[in-house]
Amino acid sequence: MSVELNHRITGEGAPLIILHGLFGSMDNLGGIARRLQDEWQVHALDQRNHGNSPHTDTMDYPAMAEDVIAYMDAQGLEKAAILGHSMGGKTAMQVALSAPERVDRVIVADIAPVAYKPRHDAILEGLTSLDLTAVKTRQDADSQLAEYVEMPQVRQFLLKNLVRVPEGEPEAGGGLYRWRLNLTVIEACYPNLALAPEGDGPFNGPVLFLKGEDSAYIQDKHWDEIRRLFPAAELQIIEGAGHWLHAEKTDAFEAMCRRFLKQ
């Protein structure tokens, strides 16, 4: 059963749906949305259990694709281009495989349509182990999380999900902060999120895979499956970028997206 996704619409033109990755929200691709809104009507979505979208007990790519299709129905979008990063890229691919007639073209940022070994165990352990009753400041949370996540930039990204409890809404245990993320379900459903999108394919429309040069998420061995599901796929590599290619090399990312969307 689909849920009504939190969203933000900016710009005018052909519709472009933007989907963030795991532990993220619509704001993670906000810079790209602002750059592209001059020529496209950008629909930035919070996926289920993320941002300000509803919390659910289930989470897998068929369900998340249903959420996007239901959003398109509610907005009267017969067809749209979709841009997704990481988990959002898998959701975008699932929409294209499940409802190809609704998708004009797809941009997949640094992910392939394959199953991956677990990569976020330390992050999940750190987030679920955080003692929110002991967090009085964001620095307190950062210090706790540093035991599990070494890179400060990654901690900063993750802690964007930590929100202050509004006055008059007492939190269990008296904590001042709580998670926007539905951590319990994300942790329980994490094996689903490591899986490949489902579908016999193919989606014959245009698909652009963007790979960070320094990232290992898209590899040569994945191309047989990419070509099977997306025969018209093309690959562009962004030099000097890792998995967060849209933030690390924003100008190059924007230019490649803009060229592809205009084809």
C-alpha positions as CSV (number, residue, x, y, z in Angstrom):
1,M,0.0,0.0,0.0
2,S,1.5,3.3,-1.0
3,V,2.0,6.3,1.2
4,E,1.6,10.0,0.5
5,L,5.2,11.3,0.2
6,N,6.4,14.7,1.5
7,H,7.5,16.8,-1.4
8,R,8.6,20.2,-2.7
9,I,7.8,21.5,-6.2
10,T,9.9,24.2,-7.8
11,G,10.4,25.6,-11.3
12,E,8.4,25.2,-14.5
13,G,8.7,22.9,-17.5
14,A,8.8,19.1,-18.1
15,P,8.5,17.2,-14.8
16,L,11.6,15.9,-13.1
17,I,11.3,13.7,-10.0
18,I,14.4,13.7,-7.7
19,L,14.9,10.8,-5.2
20,H,17.5,10.9,-2.4
21,G,19.6,8.0,-1.0
22,L,19.6,6.0,2.2
23,F,19.6,8.0,5.5
24,G,18.9,11.2,3.4
25,S,16.0,13.5,2.5
26,M,15.0,15.8,-0.4
27,D,17.5,18.4,0.9
28,N,20.5,16.2,-0.1
29,L,19.9,16.9,-3.7
30,G,18.6,20.5,-3.1
31,G,21.5,22.1,-4.8
32,I,20.9,20.1,-8.0
33,A,17.1,20.8,-7.8
34,R,17.8,24.6,-7.6
35,R,20.1,24.5,-10.6
36,L,17.7,22.5,-12.8
37,Q,14.5,24.4,-11.8
38,D,15.2,27.0,-14.5
39,E,14.1,24.6,-17.2
40,W,12.3,21.7,-15.4
41,Q,9.5,21.4,-12.9
42,V,11.4,19.7,-10.1
43,H,9.5,17.4,-7.7
44,A,11.8,16.6,-4.8
45,L,10.5,13.7,-2.7
46,D,11.2,12.3,0.8
47,Q,11.0,8.6,0.4
48,R,9.1,6.5,3.0
49,N,10.7,6.4,6.5
50,H,12.9,9.3,5.6
51,G,12.6,13.1,6.0
52,N,9.0,14.2,6.6
53,S,7.3,11.4,4.8
54,P,5.2,8.8,6.7
55,H,6.7,6.0,8.7
56,T,5.7,2.5,7.6
57,D,6.3,-1.0,8.7
58,T,7.6,-2.2,5.3
59,M,10.3,-0.9,3.0
60,D,11.4,-2.4,-0.3
61,Y,11.8,-1.2,-3.9
62,P,8.4,-2.3,-5.2
63,A,6.6,-0.5,-2.4
64,M,8.8,2.6,-2.8
65,A,8.1,2.6,-6.5
66,E,4.4,2.4,-5.8
67,D,4.8,5.5,-3.6
68,V,6.3,7.4,-6.5
69,I,3.7,6.3,-9.0
70,A,0.9,7.3,-6.5
71,Y,2.6,10.7,-6.2
72,M,2.5,11.1,-9.9
73,D,-1.1,10.1,-10.0
74,A,-1.9,12.7,-7.3
75,Q,0.0,15.4,-9.1
76,G,-1.5,14.6,-12.5
77,L,1.9,13.6,-14.0
78,E,1.3,11.2,-16.8
79,K,5.0,10.9,-17.4
80,A,8.2,12.2,-15.8
81,A,11.9,12.0,-15.9
82,I,13.4,10.6,-12.7
83,L,16.8,11.3,-11.1
84,G,17.8,9.1,-8.2
85,H,21.0,8.8,-6.1
86,S,22.1,5.5,-4.5
87,M,18.9,4.0,-2.9
88,G,17.0,6.6,-4.8
89,G,18.6,5.4,-8.0
90,K,17.3,1.9,-7.3
91,T,13.8,3.3,-6.7
92,A,14.0,5.2,-9.9
93,M,15.0,2.0,-11.8
94,Q,12.2,0.1,-10.1
95,V,9.6,2.7,-11.2
96,A,10.9,2.4,-14.8
97,L,10.7,-1.4,-14.7
98,S,7.3,-1.5,-13.0
99,A,5.6,1.2,-15.0
100,P,7.7,2.0,-18.1
101,E,4.9,3.9,-19.7
102,R,5.1,6.5,-16.9
103,V,8.8,7.2,-17.3
104,D,10.4,9.5,-19.9
105,R,14.0,8.9,-19.0
106,V,16.1,8.0,-15.9
107,I,19.3,9.3,-14.4
108,V,20.9,6.8,-11.9
109,A,23.6,8.3,-9.7
110,D,26.3,5.9,-8.6
111,I,24.4,2.6,-8.1
112,A,23.7,-0.4,-10.3
113,P,20.7,-2.7,-10.6
114,V,22.4,-5.5,-8.6
115,A,22.4,-6.8,-5.0
116,Y,25.2,-5.5,-2.8
117,K,26.8,-6.9,0.3
118,P,25.9,-4.9,3.4
119,R,27.8,-1.6,3.5
120,H,26.1,0.4,6.3
121,D,26.3,-2.0,9.3
122,A,28.6,0.4,11.3
123,I,26.3,3.4,10.5
124,L,23.2,1.5,11.5
125,E,24.9,0.3,14.7
126,G,26.0,3.8,15.5
127,L,22.6,5.4,14.9
128,T,20.6,2.8,16.8
129,S,23.1,2.9,19.7
130,L,23.0,6.6,20.1
131,D,21.7,7.4,23.6
132,L,19.4,10.3,22.9
133,T,18.6,10.9,26.5
134,A,22.3,11.9,26.9
135,V,22.2,14.3,23.9
136,K,21.9,17.9,25.0
137,T,23.7,19.3,21.9
138,R,24.5,18.2,18.4
139,Q,28.1,18.0,19.5
140,D,27.1,15.4,22.1
141,A,25.5,13.3,19.3
142,D,28.5,13.8,17.0
143,S,30.9,12.6,19.8
144,Q,28.8,9.4,20.3
145,L,28.6,8.7,16.6
146,A,32.3,9.2,16.1
147,E,32.9,5.8,17.8
148,Y,31.2,4.2,14.8
149,V,31.6,6.6,11.9
150,E,35.1,8.0,11.3
151,M,34.5,10.6,8.6
152,P,33.1,14.0,10.0
153,Q,31.3,14.7,6.7
154,V,29.4,11.5,6.9
155,R,28.4,12.1,10.5
156,Q,27.3,15.6,9.6
157,F,25.1,14.1,6.8
158,L,23.6,11.5,9.2
159,L,22.9,14.0,12.0
160,K,20.8,16.1,9.7
161,N,18.2,13.5,10.6
162,L,18.4,14.5,14.3
163,V,15.7,17.0,15.1
164,R,14.9,18.9,18.3
165,V,11.7,17.7,20.1
166,P,9.1,20.6,19.9
167,E,8.1,22.1,23.2
168,G,5.0,20.5,24.6
169,E,5.8,17.1,22.9
170,P,7.7,15.3,25.7
171,E,9.9,12.5,24.3
172,A,10.2,9.1,26.0
173,G,13.1,9.3,28.4
174,G,13.1,13.0,28.5
175,G,15.3,13.5,25.5
176,L,15.7,16.8,23.7
177,Y,16.2,15.2,20.3
178,R,14.7,12.5,18.2
179,W,15.2,10.9,14.8
180,R,13.2,11.8,11.7
181,L,14.3,8.5,10.3
182,N,12.3,5.4,11.1
183,L,15.4,3.7,12.2
184,T,13.7,0.6,13.5
185,V,12.1,-0.3,10.1
186,I,15.2,0.8,8.1
187,E,17.3,-1.5,10.2
188,A,14.8,-4.4,9.9
189,C,14.4,-3.9,6.2
190,Y,18.0,-3.1,5.3
191,P,18.5,-6.5,3.6
192,N,15.7,-5.5,1.2
193,L,17.5,-2.2,0.4
194,A,20.6,-4.1,-0.5
195,L,18.7,-6.1,-3.2
196,A,18.4,-5.3,-6.8
197,P,15.3,-3.7,-8.3
198,E,12.7,-6.4,-9.3
199,G,11.5,-6.9,-12.9
200,D,12.2,-8.9,-16.0
201,G,12.6,-5.7,-18.0
202,P,13.6,-4.2,-20.1
203,F,13.0,-0.5,-19.9
204,N,13.8,0.7,-23.4
205,G,13.9,4.4,-22.7
206,P,17.0,6.5,-22.2
207,V,19.0,5.8,-19.0
208,L,22.1,7.6,-17.9
209,F,24.3,6.0,-15.3
210,L,26.6,8.5,-13.6
211,K,29.6,7.0,-11.8
212,G,32.0,8.7,-9.4
213,E,35.5,7.9,-10.6
214,D,36.6,6.9,-7.1
215,S,33.5,4.9,-6.2
216,A,33.1,1.2,-6.5
217,Y,29.4,1.0,-6.7
218,I,29.2,0.7,-10.5
219,Q,31.7,-1.9,-11.8
220,D,32.4,-3.5,-15.2
221,K,30.9,-6.8,-14.0
222,H,27.5,-5.0,-13.6
223,W,27.2,-4.1,-17.2
224,D,25.6,-7.4,-18.4
225,E,22.7,-6.8,-16.0
226,I,22.5,-3.1,-16.8
227,R,22.3,-3.8,-20.5
228,R,19.7,-6.6,-19.9
229,L,17.3,-4.3,-18.0
230,F,18.2,-1.0,-19.7
231,P,19.3,-1.6,-23.3
232,A,19.7,2.1,-24.1
233,A,21.8,2.8,-21.0
234,E,24.9,5.0,-21.3
235,L,27.6,5.7,-18.7
236,Q,29.4,8.9,-17.8
237,I,32.2,9.0,-15.3
238,I,32.7,12.1,-13.1
239,E,36.4,12.5,-12.4
240,G,37.6,13.1,-8.9
241,A,34.3,12.2,-7.3
242,G,33.2,9.4,-5.0
243,H,29.8,8.1,-4.1
244,W,28.6,11.7,-3.2
245,L,29.3,12.8,-6.7
246,H,26.4,15.4,-6.8
247,A,27.9,17.2,-3.8
248,E,31.6,16.7,-4.7
249,K,31.5,17.7,-8.3
250,T,28.2,19.7,-8.6
251,D,29.1,21.6,-11.8
252,A,30.0,18.4,-13.7
253,F,27.0,16.5,-12.3
254,E,24.6,19.3,-13.3
255,A,26.1,19.6,-16.8
256,M,25.7,15.9,-17.5
257,C,22.2,15.8,-16.2
258,R,21.2,18.9,-18.2
259,R,22.7,17.5,-21.4
260,F,20.9,14.2,-21.0
261,L,17.5,15.7,-20.0
262,K,17.6,17.9,-23.1
263,Q,18.3,15.1,-25.6
